[in-house]
Amino acid sequence: MALLKKRRDNDYKTTATGHNYKWLMVKRNWNLYIFILPAFLYFLIFAYLPMYGVQIAFKDFFANLGFVGSPWATPIFKHFQQFFESRYFMQTFMNTISLSLYYLLISFPAPIILALMINEVQGSKFKKTVQNVTYLPYFISTVVLVGMIDMFFARSGLVNQITALFGVEPQIFLQKDGLFNDLYVWSGVWQTTGYGSVIYFAALSGVSPELHEAASIDGASRMQRVIHVNIPAITPTIVIMLIMSVGTIMNLSFEKVLLMQKDGNLIVSEVISTYVYKLGLLEGKFSLSAAVGLFNNIINLILLVIVNKISAKVSDSSLW
């Protein structure tokens, strides 16, 4: 069957070249293209067509004139310049960078460590129980998660009730700017670590048992097998996930940050995504908010390209 298919392909190549050959192959495998059509339409409609609206970042947009009718800004980068010169630029930019790096440094290795630890558990029932328990928080909505944080760290919350037993005065934790980053990051780690570890479980399941047997014969301990067998086996997966994480480093959870914002922590909780929301929807400055959002995405793109190029040079794993 494979030989017959190869002969047909050679016949196509001899009768058609270039564009004609490609079109013949598409016609021959039309049923395969039907399978990818829904995914193609999804990204076309929800990812690529909306890019048409990016032009309002370079225009003085008026809703009644639309995208085409609105005049171009003078100068063309007026809204970007306005953002860079505003007193909120450095604050929102540094808040976004610091919170993003903090979250990446803590949340990225957490699922890897969890997957490696659970992979070493011998009892299958206990392993499945731990997987389910750590996976379940992912299904908690952002609103419910922030509500839990409010309940635990409110003035009359559980944390203050426990500390009161030791004679500590009640604290208003949610109004302290120094605790905002910690609450955001560690609650996110608790919620997403189990879900993020699934892909590493899948990678670890592909490690050949013969490698562990050979390492055991050579006298390697369990920790040494983890370091020298398991980790190298999942390193390509780790690299790809790191590249993708860095590529979205500026895209913090807008809903979570906005819900956690209080008057007392606004100086550290105002990030680019919440600033765009307030400019665009609350103040109606659509062009300025589009410019700020575009700037944020350009930073993500630059970081993605840089990290991917570094990964391609130092390892065999990269996105392209």
C-alpha positions in Angstrom: 0.0 0.0 0.0 2.8 2.4 0.9 4.6 1.5 -2.3 1.5 2.2 -4.4 1.1 5.6 -2.7 4.7 6.4 -3.4 4.2 5.5 -7.1 1.2 7.7 -7.3 3.1 10.6 -5.8 5.9 10.1 -8.4 3.3 10.1 -11.1 1.9 13.4 -9.9 5.3 14.9 -9.8 6.0 13.8 -13.4 2.7 15.2 -14.7 2.6 18.4 -12.7 5.1 20.7 -11.1 5.1 23.7 -8.7 1.7 25.1 -8.0 -0.1 22.5 -10.1 1.4 19.6 -8.1 0.5 21.2 -4.8 -3.1 21.7 -5.9 -3.3 18.1 -7.0 -2.1 17.0 -3.6 -4.7 19.2 -1.9 -7.5 17.7 -4.1 -6.2 14.2 -3.3 -6.2 14.8 0.5 -9.2 17.0 0.7 -10.7 15.0 3.6 -7.6 15.8 5.8 -8.1 19.5 5.1 -11.7 19.2 6.3 -10.3 18.1 9.7 -8.2 21.2 10.2 -10.8 23.6 8.8 -12.5 24.3 12.2 -9.1 25.2 13.8 -8.2 27.3 10.8 -11.5 29.2 10.9 -11.2 29.7 14.7 -7.8 31.4 14.5 -8.8 33.3 11.3 -11.9 34.8 13.0 -10.8 35.3 16.5 -7.0 35.9 16.1 -6.3 37.4 12.7 -9.3 39.3 11.6 -9.3 41.4 14.8 -5.8 42.6 13.9 -7.6 44.9 11.5 -8.6 47.0 14.5 -5.0 47.6 15.5 -4.9 50.6 13.2 -6.8 52.7 15.7 -3.6 52.9 17.7 -2.3 55.1 14.9 -5.5 57.1 14.4 -7.7 59.6 16.3 -10.5 57.1 16.5 -14.1 58.2 16.7 -16.8 55.5 17.0 -19.2 57.3 14.7 -16.6 57.4 11.9 -15.4 53.8 12.3 -12.0 52.4 11.6 -11.7 53.7 8.0 -13.3 57.1 8.5 -11.3 58.1 11.5 -8.4 60.4 10.7 -4.8 59.3 11.1 -3.0 60.7 14.1 -0.5 63.5 13.6 2.2 62.5 14.2 1.5 58.9 13.5 2.9 57.7 16.9 1.2 60.4 18.9 -0.6 58.0 21.2 2.5 55.9 21.9 4.4 59.1 22.7 1.6 60.2 25.0 1.8 57.0 26.9 5.6 57.1 27.2 5.5 60.7 28.5 2.6 60.1 31.0 3.3 59.8 34.7 1.7 56.4 34.7 4.1 54.8 32.2 7.0 53.9 34.4 4.8 52.8 37.3 2.6 50.5 35.2 5.5 49.1 33.2 7.7 48.3 36.2 4.7 46.8 38.0 3.9 44.6 35.1 7.6 43.5 34.7 8.2 42.8 38.4 4.9 40.9 38.9 5.4 38.9 35.7 9.0 37.9 36.5 8.0 37.0 40.1 5.2 34.8 38.8 7.3 33.2 36.1 10.2 32.4 38.6 7.8 30.7 41.0 5.1 29.2 38.8 7.2 27.7 36.0 9.4 25.3 38.0 6.5 24.3 40.4 4.7 21.9 38.0 8.0 20.4 37.0 8.9 19.6 40.6 5.4 18.3 41.3 5.5 16.0 38.3 8.9 14.6 39.2 7.8 14.0 42.8 4.6 12.3 42.0 6.3 10.2 39.3 8.5 8.7 42.0 5.5 7.6 44.1 5.0 3.9 44.1 1.4 3.5 45.2 -0.9 4.0 42.2 -3.9 5.0 44.3 -2.0 7.6 46.3 -0.5 8.9 43.1 -3.9 9.3 41.4 -5.3 10.9 44.6 -2.5 13.5 44.7 -2.9 14.2 41.0 -6.7 14.8 41.4 -6.3 17.0 44.5 -3.6 19.2 42.9 -5.6 19.4 39.6 -8.9 20.4 41.0 -8.1 24.0 42.0 -7.7 24.8 38.3 -11.4 24.6 37.9 -12.0 27.3 40.4 -13.0 30.6 38.6 -11.0 33.7 39.1 -13.9 35.4 40.9 -14.2 32.6 43.4 -10.4 32.5 43.9 -10.3 36.2 44.7 -13.3 35.8 47.0 -11.4 33.1 48.9 -8.5 35.4 49.2 -10.7 38.2 50.6 -12.3 35.8 53.1 -9.0 34.4 54.3 -7.1 37.8 54.6 -9.9 40.2 55.5 -9.8 42.0 58.9 -12.1 39.3 60.3 -10.8 36.5 58.1 -9.3 33.2 59.0 -5.7 34.4 59.0 -6.4 37.2 61.5 -8.4 34.8 63.7 -5.5 32.5 63.9 -2.9 35.2 64.6 -5.3 36.7 67.3 -4.8 33.5 69.3 -1.2 34.5 69.7 -2.0 38.1 70.7 -1.3 39.7 67.3 -3.4 42.7 66.3 -5.7 42.2 63.2 -4.1 43.3 60.0 -5.7 44.6 56.8 -3.6 42.5 54.5 -5.4 43.3 51.3 -4.7 47.0 51.7 -0.9 46.5 52.0 0.9 47.1 48.8 3.8 44.9 50.0 1.6 41.8 50.1 -0.2 42.2 46.7 2.5 40.4 44.6 2.8 37.6 47.1 -0.9 37.0 47.3 -1.3 37.1 43.5 1.7 34.8 42.8 1.2 32.1 45.4 -2.6 31.9 44.9 -1.9 31.4 41.2 0.7 28.7 41.9 -1.8 26.9 44.1 -4.4 27.1 41.3 -2.4 26.2 38.3 0.5 23.9 39.4 -1.5 20.7 39.2 -2.9 21.6 35.7 0.5 22.6 34.4 2.1 19.3 35.6 0.0 17.2 33.3 2.2 17.9 30.3 5.3 16.9 32.3 3.5 13.7 33.4 3.0 12.8 29.8 6.6 13.5 29.0 7.8 11.4 31.9 5.6 8.5 30.8 7.7 8.3 27.7 11.0 7.7 29.6 12.2 4.2 28.8 12.3 1.9 31.9 15.5 0.4 30.5 17.3 3.7 31.2 16.3 3.4 34.9 17.3 -0.2 35.0 20.7 0.6 33.5 21.2 3.4 36.0 20.2 1.2 38.9 22.7 -1.5 37.8 25.4 1.2 37.7 24.5 2.0 41.3 22.6 5.2 40.8 20.3 6.3 43.7 16.7 7.4 43.1 17.6 11.0 43.2 20.5 10.4 40.8 18.1 8.7 38.4 15.8 11.7 38.6 18.6 14.1 37.9 20.4 12.1 35.1 17.5 10.2 33.5 14.1 12.0 34.1 15.2 15.6 33.8 17.2 15.2 30.6 14.3 13.3 29.1 11.8 16.1 29.7 14.3 18.9 29.0 12.9 19.6 25.4 9.4 19.9 26.8 10.7 22.2 29.5 12.4 24.4 27.0 9.4 24.7 24.7 7.1 25.5 27.7 9.6 28.1 28.9 9.7 29.8 25.5 5.9 30.0 25.4 5.8 31.3 29.0 8.3 34.1 28.2 6.3 34.9 25.1 3.2 35.8 27.3 5.1 37.2 30.2 3.4 40.6 30.0 -0.1 39.1 29.8 -1.0 38.9 33.4 -4.4 37.7 34.5 -6.4 40.9 34.0 -9.5 39.8 35.8 -7.5 38.6 38.9 -5.4 41.8 39.1 -8.5 44.0 38.7 -10.5 42.1 41.4 -7.6 42.2 43.8 -7.0 46.0 43.4 -7.7 48.1 46.5 -7.2 51.7 47.2 -4.2 50.8 49.5 -2.4 48.6 46.9 -3.1 50.5 43.7 0.5 51.8 43.5 1.8 48.3 42.9 -1.3 46.6 41.4 -1.8 48.9 38.4 -0.4 46.9 35.5 -0.7 47.6 31.7 -3.7 45.4 31.2 -5.8 47.2 33.9 -4.5 50.5 32.7 -5.7 49.7 29.1 -9.1 48.7 30.5 -9.5 52.0 32.4 -8.4 54.0 29.5 -10.5 52.3 26.9 -13.8 51.4 28.6 -14.0 53.8 31.5 -12.5 56.9 29.9 -13.3 56.2 26.3 -9.7 56.8 25.0 -9.8 54.0 22.5 -6.8 55.0 20.4 -4.5 55.5 23.5 -5.6 52.2 25.0 -5.0 50.4 21.7 -1.5 51.9 21.5 -0.7 50.8 25.1 -2.1 47.3 24.4 0.0 47.1 21.1 3.1 48.2 23.0 2.5 45.4 25.5 2.2 42.7 22.7 5.3 44.0 20.9 7.3 43.5 24.1 5.9 39.9 24.3 6.9 39.3 20.6 10.4 40.6 21.1 10.9 38.5 24.2 9.6 35.4 22.4 11.9 35.8 19.4 15.0 36.5 21.7 14.4 33.5 23.9 13.6 31.2 21.0 16.8 32.2 19.3 18.9 31.7 22.4 17.2 28.3 22.9 18.0 27.3 19.3 21.7 28.1 19.8 22.2 26.5 23.2 20.0 23.4 22.6 18.1 21.5 19.9 14.7 22.7 21.1 12.9 25.8 19.7 9.6 26.8 18.3 11.0 27.4 14.8 
